């Protein structure tokens, strides 16, 4: 069976090319070249997992599957371009709806920090930059491989000084940084839909089929007794995004070893239920291109 490797698709040349277009042309020019790139990937990339997603999860057939895959690739490309456009200071080119922003303000004012859990849907990087509206420091936890891959390309970007990147390291030093962030009444942003290697996971029903999800983000939040909000930023129009944040909840730490797995499964289930609502509303913004569901893994 295969899990996520910790690396996303896309090389440095691709990033550099689109950064050049963003700096010296109009964003629509970048979108135009993107459609060509998406068409290429439609025929010359491994589509097994995304095809499974549209066929088995959403019940599409025939040409609708191929069209949905192409739309998905185009959406991913647009979101990556928007992310870079946003990071280079062109924020005023986008408009946003903020649903649940008051929840984050209350978390910022509670004096204990908080955990924001997102997913590889929509534009989570823009979400991180939008959170500067909350008025406190934001710590985004990402896989070290992804951090090293793009940081050299973003040296001249205008990322808010209130945003700090915490790369996940093998020596677990990121856990100390997360703990320090909570102590300083800061918000920590993590993904709740991916894990690497033998990370602690639970299997829950997601979109009608069993799938593994990591327990780490919710376990950390419960251990530090900080409130948790599930957050997503989805693209609705070429220059418009919708930001969602759920009502914050403090999860009880699963101290009983005998029931810990069961308790964690219940906690993760609440996150998965929230994610499921977003997937149903924005099916073309699902960006996990690897065997996600257990049924798909078992067929490999």
C-alpha positions in Angstrom: 0.0 0.0 0.0 1.1 3.6 -0.7 0.9 6.7 1.5 1.9 10.3 0.8 5.6 10.6 0.4 5.9 14.0 1.9 6.5 15.8 -1.4 4.1 17.4 -3.8 4.4 17.5 -7.5 6.0 20.4 -9.3 9.7 21.3 -9.9 11.7 24.4 -9.3 11.6 25.3 -13.1 7.8 25.3 -13.0 7.7 27.6 -10.0 10.3 29.9 -11.5 8.5 30.1 -14.9 5.2 31.2 -13.3 6.9 33.5 -10.9 8.5 35.2 -13.9 5.0 35.6 -15.6 3.5 36.9 -12.4 6.3 39.6 -12.0 6.4 40.8 -15.6 3.0 40.0 -17.1 -0.7 39.9 -16.1 -2.1 37.1 -14.1 -4.3 36.1 -17.0 -1.2 35.4 -19.0 -0.1 32.9 -16.3 -3.6 31.4 -16.4 -3.3 30.9 -20.2 -0.1 29.0 -20.0 -1.5 27.0 -17.1 -4.2 25.6 -19.2 -1.6 24.3 -21.7 0.3 22.7 -18.8 -2.9 21.2 -17.4 -3.7 19.7 -20.8 -0.2 18.1 -21.0 -0.6 16.6 -17.5 -4.1 15.3 -18.5 -2.4 12.8 -20.9 1.1 12.4 -19.5 0.7 12.1 -15.7 -0.4 9.3 -13.3 -4.2 9.9 -13.0 -5.0 6.8 -11.1 -5.9 8.4 -7.7 -7.7 11.4 -9.0 -9.6 9.2 -11.4 -10.6 7.0 -8.5 -11.7 10.1 -6.6 -14.1 11.2 -9.3 -15.3 7.8 -10.3 -15.7 6.0 -7.0 -16.3 8.9 -4.6 -18.4 11.2 -6.8 -19.9 8.5 -9.1 -18.9 10.2 -12.4 -18.5 8.2 -15.6 -17.0 8.5 -19.1 -16.1 11.9 -20.4 -17.2 13.6 -17.2 -14.3 12.0 -15.4 -11.8 13.3 -17.9 -13.3 16.8 -17.9 -13.3 16.9 -14.1 -9.7 15.8 -13.9 -8.7 18.6 -16.3 -10.8 21.1 -14.3 -9.1 19.9 -11.2 -5.6 20.4 -12.7 -6.6 23.9 -13.9 -7.9 24.8 -10.5 -4.8 23.6 -8.7 -2.7 25.6 -11.1 -4.7 28.7 -10.7 -4.5 28.4 -6.9 -0.7 28.0 -7.0 -0.5 31.1 -9.2 -2.8 33.0 -6.9 -0.7 31.9 -3.9 2.5 33.4 -5.5 0.6 36.5 -6.7 -0.6 37.0 -3.2 2.8 36.4 -1.6 4.4 39.0 -3.9 2.1 41.7 -2.5 -0.9 41.8 -4.9 -3.5 41.2 -2.2 -5.8 43.9 -3.4 -6.4 41.9 -6.6 -8.5 39.4 -4.6 -11.8 39.6 -2.7 -12.9 37.4 0.2 -15.8 36.3 2.2 -15.0 35.6 5.8 -17.2 33.1 7.4 -16.4 32.4 11.1 -13.7 35.0 11.4 -15.2 36.0 14.8 -14.3 32.5 16.1 -10.6 33.1 15.4 -10.8 36.5 17.1 -12.1 34.9 20.2 -9.3 32.3 20.0 -6.7 35.1 19.7 -8.2 36.8 22.8 -8.4 33.8 25.0 -4.8 34.1 26.2 -4.0 30.4 25.4 -3.4 30.3 21.7 -5.2 27.8 19.5 -4.9 25.2 16.7 -6.3 25.7 13.2 -6.6 22.5 11.2 -7.0 22.6 7.5 -6.7 20.3 4.5 -5.2 20.1 1.0 -8.2 21.7 -0.5 -8.5 25.2 -1.8 -5.8 27.6 -1.0 -4.5 27.0 2.5 -1.4 29.2 1.9 -3.6 32.2 1.3 -5.6 31.3 4.4 -2.4 31.6 6.4 -1.8 35.1 5.1 -5.4 36.1 5.6 -5.1 35.2 9.3 -3.0 38.3 9.9 -6.4 40.0 10.2 -6.8 38.2 13.5 -4.0 40.3 15.1 -1.7 37.6 16.5 1.3 35.6 15.3 0.5 32.6 13.1 2.7 29.5 12.9 2.2 27.2 9.8 3.5 23.7 10.3 4.6 22.0 7.0 6.7 19.1 5.9 10.4 20.1 5.8 10.8 18.9 2.2 8.1 21.3 1.0 9.7 24.1 3.1 13.1 23.7 1.6 11.7 23.4 -1.9 10.1 26.8 -2.2 11.8 29.1 0.4 14.6 30.1 -2.0 12.0 31.2 -4.6 10.1 33.3 -2.1 13.0 35.4 -0.7 11.5 38.6 -2.2 7.9 37.9 -1.3 6.0 40.1 1.0 4.9 37.5 3.6 3.6 39.0 6.8 6.2 39.1 9.6 3.5 37.7 11.8 3.6 34.4 9.9 6.2 31.9 11.0 6.9 28.6 9.2 7.6 25.5 11.4 9.0 22.6 9.3 8.3 19.1 10.6 11.7 17.5 11.4 12.8 14.0 12.2 14.2 15.1 15.6 10.7 16.3 16.7 12.1 19.8 17.4 8.9 21.2 15.8 6.9 20.0 18.8 8.9 22.3 21.1 8.2 25.2 18.7 4.5 24.4 18.6 4.4 24.3 22.4 6.3 27.6 22.6 3.7 29.1 20.2 0.8 28.1 22.4 2.6 29.6 25.5 3.0 32.9 23.6 -0.8 32.9 22.8 -0.2 32.3 19.1 -2.2 30.3 16.6 -0.7 27.1 15.0 -2.0 25.9 11.6 -1.7 22.2 10.6 -3.1 19.9 8.0 -5.4 17.1 9.2 -5.6 15.1 6.0 -2.0 13.8 5.4 0.5 11.7 7.2 4.0 10.4 6.5 5.3 6.8 7.1 4.2 5.2 10.3 2.6 8.2 11.9 -0.3 7.6 14.3 -3.5 7.3 12.4 -7.1 6.1 12.7 -9.4 4.8 10.0 -12.7 6.6 9.7 -15.5 6.7 7.1 -15.0 9.5 4.7 -17.2 10.2 1.7 -18.7 6.7 2.2 -15.4 4.8 2.3 -12.8 4.0 5.0 -9.7 6.3 4.9 -6.8 6.9 7.3 -6.3 10.2 9.0 -3.5 11.4 11.3 -4.2 11.9 15.0 -1.3 14.2 15.6 -2.9 17.6 15.2 -5.8 16.9 17.5 -3.7 15.0 20.0 -1.3 18.0 20.2 -4.2 20.4 20.7 -5.8 18.3 23.4 -2.5 17.8 25.2 -2.0 21.6 25.4 -5.7 22.2 26.1 -6.1 24.8 23.3 -9.2 25.4 21.3 -9.4 24.0 17.8 -11.1 25.4 14.7 -11.3 23.7 11.3 -10.4 26.2 8.5 -10.6 26.2 4.7 -10.2 28.8 2.0 -11.9 27.8 -1.3 -11.8 29.6 -4.7 -15.3 30.5 -5.9 -14.5 33.0 -8.8 -11.3 33.9 -10.7 -10.3 36.5 -8.1 -12.6 35.6 -5.2 -12.2 33.2 -2.2 -14.4 32.1 0.6 -12.8 31.6 4.0 -14.4 29.2 6.5 -13.6 28.7 10.2 -15.7 26.5 12.5 -16.6 27.3 16.1 -13.6 26.6 18.3 -13.7 23.4 20.5 -11.4 22.3 23.3 -10.9 18.5 23.1 -10.4 16.5 26.2 -7.0 14.9 26.4 -7.3 11.1 25.9 -5.3 10.1 29.0 -6.7 6.6 29.3 -4.4 4.4 27.2 -7.1 1.7 26.9 -9.6 4.0 25.3 -7.2 6.4 23.6 -7.6 5.0 20.1 -11.3 5.1 20.4 -11.3 8.6 21.8 -8.9 9.8 19.0 -11.2 8.2 16.4 -14.1 10.2 17.7 -12.1 13.4 17.7 -10.8 12.9 14.1 -14.3 12.0 13.1 -15.5 15.5 13.9 -12.8 16.9 11.6 -13.6 14.5 8.9 -17.3 15.4 9.0 -16.3 19.0 8.5 -14.0 18.2 5.7 -16.7 16.1 4.0 -19.0 19.0 3.8 -16.3 21.1 2.1 -15.5 18.3 -0.4 -19.1 17.9 -1.4 -19.4 21.7 -1.9 -16.1 22.1 -3.8 -15.3 18.7 -5.4 -12.9 20.1 -7.9 -10.6 21.5 -5.2 -9.4 18.1 -3.8 -5.6 18.0 -4.2 -4.5 14.7 -2.7 -2.9 12.9 -5.7 -2.1 9.6 -4.1 -4.1 6.6 -2.9 -6.2 8.1 -0.1 -8.9 5.6 0.5 -8.2 2.1 1.9 -10.1 0.4 -0.9 -7.9 2.1 -3.5 -4.7 1.1 -1.6 -5.8 -2.5 -1.4 -6.3 -2.7 -5.2 -2.7 -1.6 -5.9 
